[in-house]
Amino acid sequence: MAAGVQRQYASRIEGMTSFKVVDFLEAAVKMEAQGRDIVRMEAGEPAFPTAPAILEAASTALRDEKTFYTPSLGIIELREAIAAFYDSRYGLKIPAQRIVVTTGSSAALGLICDLIINPGDGLQLTDPGYPCNANFVRRAGGEPQLIPVDAHNAYQLTPEAVANHWQDNTVGVLVASPSNPTGEMLSHENQRGINTVVASHNGVLIMDELYHGLVYDQPESSILEINPDAMVINSFSKYFGMTGWRLGWMVVPEDALEAVNIMAQNFYISPPSIAQYAALGAFQPATLEIMETRRGEFRQRRDYLVPALRELGFSIPHTPAGAFYIYAGIEKLAGDSEAFCWDMLERAGVAFTPGTDFGEHLARQHVRFSYTQPMDRLELAIERLGKALAS
Ligand SMILES: Cc1ncc(COP(=O)(O)O)c(C=O)c1O
């Protein structure tokens, strides 16, 4: 191809939206490289180091040369360890065969969309919601059917909303609880109600439980308690703080296993070997103790930030139940979330994400703060934002 000639790439790329948080992340990194101190509240990854037992399990695997492809659905020891975790956390007996280990939950989301969506089919998603979901749907040739949610319903779907938005081409619903970007959860009652609506249409209920373990004031229950055939997405990224190890899992009904296995074999061959052996260390009592201490720390940060941000003029009608996000209204402070985030990055040295990354509904009136940094950094962020907003 001659230099300077622009190649025409596949049309499926055109409909895909970019991940704006990365724009802010890159700008923050660039400013840091130029010597500016930036409080990083834009990215969704815990800043804690990998737990010692996970590192130890990884070094043992390296020493033992566990560096080869594994079975496509994951090593059986890990699938069994995840099954045992469902038993101890939720009292649920899930056969290890139904647990599929994936390259991050991102791969699981892609596989599920490829599994259930025919070209032209619709999948219901929340707006705001995790932005990549709509792109997985588009990649499968489907139509993301975005349902606006707001503070009145804790930014979550209701059975009525699912029923009212169900269209002839809808094949299912994907919900995250707790959600990114709002940290809000579906009540048990609404999980039940949505499950009933989806079942009445013979649809598929996909529940993203990625932020389970990071819930602060209430017990958490898996959708599998209500519907053993729901598709569940989870990951080692958030509660276990293993983002860069790229390891997630999904629980799928038995009749989906053959198709999932064929796709996994073809598309990825296997999840990363060392990461799988490392993840065996995640379920050791010492690691779980560390994760529970971290849960307490996240809760403390949330309980500090919510009133502090309200004091600065951000509107947070409801304290988020989990994850490490606060989705805050800026209507009293600015008219456009993107301009506001760039302004605060520049003037206050605090990086956070505009609502436009997560959908369209009231997106210019909201921003997302991620509280993955230690308390002293969050206090500095509040101090800096206070000064910048007053000037
Ligand atoms: C709701 C939600 N689902 C899925 C993912 C993908 O995470 P990973 O691929 O690291 O498991 C994320 C990442 O931020 C998320 O917030």
Ligand as a Chemical Component Dictionary entry (heavy atoms), coordinates in Angstrom:
data_LIG
# 
_chem_comp.id                   LIG 
_chem_comp.type                 NON-POLYMER 
_chem_comp.pdbx_formal_charge   0 
_chem_comp.three_letter_code    LIG 
# 
loop_
_chem_comp_atom.comp_id 
_chem_comp_atom.atom_id 
_chem_comp_atom.alt_atom_id 
_chem_comp_atom.type_symbol 
_chem_comp_atom.charge 
_chem_comp_atom.model_Cartn_x 
_chem_comp_atom.model_Cartn_y 
_chem_comp_atom.model_Cartn_z 
_chem_comp_atom.pdbx_ordinal 
LIG C1 C1 C 0 -19.105 -3.414 34.619 1  
LIG C2 C2 C 0 -17.842 -3.925 34.012 2  
LIG N1 N1 N 0 -17.876 -5.096 33.328 3  
LIG C3 C3 C 0 -16.760 -5.602 32.755 4  
LIG C4 C4 C 0 -15.530 -4.948 32.842 5  
LIG C5 C5 C 0 -14.314 -5.582 32.196 6  
LIG O1 O1 O 0 -13.335 -5.927 33.154 7  
LIG P1 P1 P 0 -12.226 -7.062 32.960 8  
LIG O2 O2 O 0 -12.122 -7.398 31.522 9  
LIG O3 O3 O 0 -10.965 -6.463 33.525 10 
LIG O4 O4 O 0 -12.684 -8.252 33.773 11 
LIG C6 C6 C 0 -15.439 -3.732 33.545 12 
LIG C7 C7 C 0 -14.177 -2.993 33.625 13 
LIG O5 O5 O 0 -14.063 -1.902 34.147 14 
LIG C8 C8 C 0 -16.639 -3.214 34.144 15 
LIG O6 O6 O 0 -16.627 -2.060 34.835 16 
# 
loop_
_chem_comp_bond.comp_id 
_chem_comp_bond.atom_id_1 
_chem_comp_bond.atom_id_2 
_chem_comp_bond.value_order 
_chem_comp_bond.pdbx_ordinal 
LIG C1 C2 SING 1  
LIG C2 N1 SING 2  
LIG C2 C8 DOUB 3  
LIG N1 C3 DOUB 4  
LIG C3 C4 SING 5  
LIG C4 C5 SING 6  
LIG C4 C6 DOUB 7  
LIG C5 O1 SING 8  
LIG O1 P1 SING 9  
LIG P1 O2 DOUB 10 
LIG P1 O3 SING 11 
LIG P1 O4 SING 12 
LIG C6 C7 SING 13 
LIG C6 C8 SING 14 
LIG C7 O5 DOUB 15 
LIG C8 O6 SING 16 
# 
